[in-house]
Amino acid sequence: MDENYAELIRQNSDYKKKREEKYRVDSKDRLSKIIRKKIETTMIGALSSIEERFGFLWTNSDSSPLTEEQALMKDVYQQVRSEILDKGNNQARNVDAELSQYDVEWLKYSMTIPVLPREE
């Protein structure tokens, strides 16, 4: 009987350790995804700002063909765009390498609701 109880206690302890380890791994994966998404959003936002402010240099309001100067500016923009995306994607990939050096645990959201005694 005591052996069965000891075995149950050991299994419970093992289960808790496995669950905690899975939680840490899931927490790190969650943080990695969030950081990657923020890097991507920053890259896309920067490109959008460039297009919004400088797009007139390589586009026409009508559908006429681009001038030689506009075509050159469009090529330069495409090169800059490619470099921004490449550098941002490299940094997004580096997130996992950096996070591997840390123990991460998501603290979740918590709320304490006060309970007041009822007056009768």
C-alpha positions as CSV (number, residue, x, y, z in Angstrom):
1,M,0.0,0.0,0.0
2,D,2.8,2.4,0.9
3,E,4.6,1.6,-2.4
4,N,1.5,2.5,-4.4
5,Y,1.2,5.8,-2.5
6,A,4.9,6.6,-3.1
7,E,4.5,5.7,-6.8
8,L,1.5,8.1,-7.1
9,I,3.5,10.9,-5.4
10,R,6.4,10.3,-7.7
11,Q,4.2,10.2,-10.8
12,N,2.5,13.4,-9.7
13,S,5.9,15.1,-9.2
14,D,7.1,13.9,-12.6
15,Y,3.9,15.2,-14.2
16,K,4.3,18.6,-12.6
17,K,7.9,18.9,-13.8
18,K,7.0,17.9,-17.3
19,R,4.1,20.4,-17.3
20,E,6.3,23.2,-16.0
21,E,9.0,22.4,-18.7
22,K,6.4,22.5,-21.4
23,Y,5.0,25.8,-20.1
24,R,8.5,27.3,-20.2
25,V,9.0,26.1,-23.8
26,D,5.6,27.4,-24.8
27,S,6.3,30.7,-23.1
28,K,9.6,31.1,-25.1
29,D,7.8,30.2,-28.3
30,R,5.1,32.7,-27.6
31,L,7.6,35.4,-26.9
32,S,9.6,34.5,-30.1
33,K,6.5,34.8,-32.2
34,I,5.5,38.1,-30.7
35,I,9.0,39.6,-31.1
36,R,9.2,38.4,-34.7
37,K,5.8,39.9,-35.5
38,K,6.9,43.3,-34.0
39,I,10.0,43.3,-36.1
40,E,8.0,42.5,-39.3
41,T,5.5,45.2,-38.4
42,T,8.3,47.7,-38.0
43,M,9.8,46.8,-41.4
44,I,6.5,47.0,-43.2
45,G,5.6,50.2,-41.5
46,A,8.9,51.8,-42.4
47,L,8.5,50.7,-46.1
48,S,4.9,52.1,-46.1
49,S,6.2,55.4,-44.8
50,I,8.8,55.6,-47.5
51,E,6.3,54.8,-50.2
52,E,3.8,57.3,-48.8
53,R,6.3,60.2,-48.6
54,F,8.5,59.5,-51.6
55,G,6.3,57.3,-53.9
56,F,5.7,60.3,-56.1
57,L,9.4,60.0,-57.3
58,W,8.7,56.6,-59.0
59,T,5.0,56.7,-59.8
60,N,2.6,58.7,-62.0
61,S,-0.9,59.8,-61.0
62,D,-2.1,58.8,-64.4
63,S,-1.2,55.5,-66.2
64,S,1.5,57.0,-68.4
65,P,4.8,55.3,-68.7
66,L,7.6,56.1,-66.2
67,T,10.2,58.6,-67.2
68,E,13.8,57.5,-67.3
69,E,14.4,59.3,-64.0
70,Q,11.3,57.7,-62.4
71,A,12.4,54.3,-63.5
72,L,15.8,54.9,-61.9
73,M,14.2,56.0,-58.7
74,K,12.0,52.9,-58.7
75,D,15.0,50.7,-59.1
76,V,16.8,52.5,-56.2
77,Y,13.7,52.1,-54.0
78,Q,13.4,48.4,-54.9
79,Q,17.0,47.9,-53.8
80,V,16.5,49.8,-50.5
81,R,13.3,47.8,-49.9
82,S,15.1,44.5,-50.5
83,E,17.9,45.5,-48.1
84,I,15.4,46.6,-45.4
85,L,13.5,43.3,-45.6
86,D,16.7,41.2,-45.7
87,K,18.1,43.0,-42.6
88,G,14.8,42.8,-40.7
89,N,14.4,39.1,-41.5
90,N,17.9,38.3,-40.3
91,Q,17.1,40.0,-37.0
92,A,13.9,38.1,-36.7
93,R,15.8,34.9,-37.2
94,N,18.3,35.9,-34.6
95,V,15.5,36.2,-32.0
96,D,15.5,32.4,-31.4
97,A,19.3,32.3,-31.0
98,E,19.1,35.1,-28.4
99,L,16.1,33.6,-26.5
100,S,17.9,30.3,-26.2
101,Q,20.2,31.9,-23.7
102,Y,17.3,32.8,-21.4
103,D,14.7,31.0,-19.2
104,V,11.4,32.6,-20.2
105,E,8.1,32.2,-18.3
106,W,5.0,34.1,-19.3
107,L,3.3,35.6,-16.3
108,K,-0.1,35.7,-18.0
109,Y,-2.7,38.2,-17.1
110,S,-4.1,38.2,-13.6
111,M,-6.7,40.2,-11.9
112,T,-7.6,40.3,-8.2
113,I,-11.2,40.8,-7.6
114,P,-11.9,42.2,-4.1
115,V,-14.6,40.4,-2.2
116,L,-16.4,42.5,0.3
117,P,-18.5,41.2,3.1
118,R,-22.2,41.6,2.6
119,E,-24.1,43.6,5.1
120,E,-27.4,42.2,6.1
